[in-house]
Amino acid sequence: MNEKTLSSDRAVPTAIVSRPGIMEQSLRASLAACPAIVVVASFGDGLTALNHVTAHAPSLLVIDSNLLDQEVEALLSAVKAKQPATRCLVLTRSSQREAWAWASGADAVMPRNGSLKDLATVLARLQNP
């Protein structure tokens, strides 16, 4: 079975939304393992992230599970209204939250504790829909 992987010749400008701390650092490290991902910014709250997305339109926005659900929902709705080309990946705390993230407007959803291989596969799908 052939799996798509991200091509390292096409850098994907990526912004992270995650409260500062261990989870944000872990997410940065996971994304650094994907050669085509270039983290251009990191934000600890949805409003600051939305202002950046509106001004700079990164290709990818990775939203971590350590934000409040209402904040994630509002951020997804606003990003899709203002910058619909920005793809949004939501990392969830549980499988029960996956359906909620899809319904809130995520382009992709995966468990926060997913493997690097799973992350690379999801990122490849986002890059080549």
N, C-alpha and C positions, 0 to 999 in steps of 0.2 A: 504494500500500500504506500503510495507516494503521499507525503505530507507537504503542504505548502509551508515554506518558512519565509521570514522577512528577508527581503533582498537588502544587503548592506550598501548597495549603490544608490538607494533612495532613502535619504534620511527623513524620518517622520517626526516633525516638531511636535513635542508632547508636553502637556502641562499636567501636573499632579495636584489633586485636591485631597489633602489629608492633614489631620491635626498633627502638629509637630511632635516628634518622639520616635519611639522604637518602630511603630508601624510605618511611619513615613520613611524612615531610614531603610527599613526592610523592602518597601515598595521601590524605592530608588535603586537599591541593589538588584532587585529582580529585573527591573527595566533595563539596567545597565548590562545585563546578560544578553539582551536582545540587540544585536549590532545595529539594526536600522533605526532604533529608537534613540532620539536625542531629546533629553529632558531640557526644555528651555526655561521652565519656571515651575515653582512649587508654591502652593498657597494653603493656608490653614483654615480657610473659611470659604463658603460659597460665593459671597458677595465680591470679595477681592478677586476670586477666580473668574467670575462673570465679567468684571470690568476688564480683566486681561484678555479673555476670550473675545469680547466685543472689539477691543482695540487691535489685537494681534492675530486672531483667527488661527490658532494652532490646529494642526490636522487631527490631533487626538487629545482628548481630555480623559484622564484616568481618575476616577472618583473612588476614594477608599471608604470602607465600611465604618470608619470611626467618626463619620459625620452624623448628625441627627437625620433621621429619615425625612423630616419635613424640609431640611436644608437641601438634601440630595434631590428631592422631588422638585423644589422650586428652582434649583440650579439647572436641572435637566430641561425643564419647561422653558426657562429663559434662554438657555443656549440654543435649543432647537428653534426658538422664535427669532433670535438675533443672528445666529451663525449656524444655520442648518448643515453646512458642509463639515463642521467639526464633529467628528465621530466620538461618542461617549461610551467608555467602558466603566461599568460599575462593579466593584468588588464587594461581594456580600458576606455577611457573617454566617448566614445559614441558607440552606436550600429553600426554606420557606420564604425568604426575602427575594429570591430570584424572580418569581412572578411579579412581585410588586415593582422591582426595578425595571422589568420589561414594560409594564403598564405605565411607568413614570416617564418613559421615553428613551431608555438606554438603547444604544445600538448593539451592545454586547454586555453580557453578564457572566461572571464566574465567581466561584467561591474564593474568598480571601486566602484560604490555605491551599489553593490549587498548586499544582506543580509548575516548574519553569517550562516544561514541555507544553502543558496546557495553556499557559500564558502566551507562549510563542505561537501556538496554533490560533488562539483567539486574535492576537494582534495581526497575524497574517490574513485572517478573514476580514478584519477591519480595513486593512490596507487594500485588499482586492475583493471588494464585495461582489 
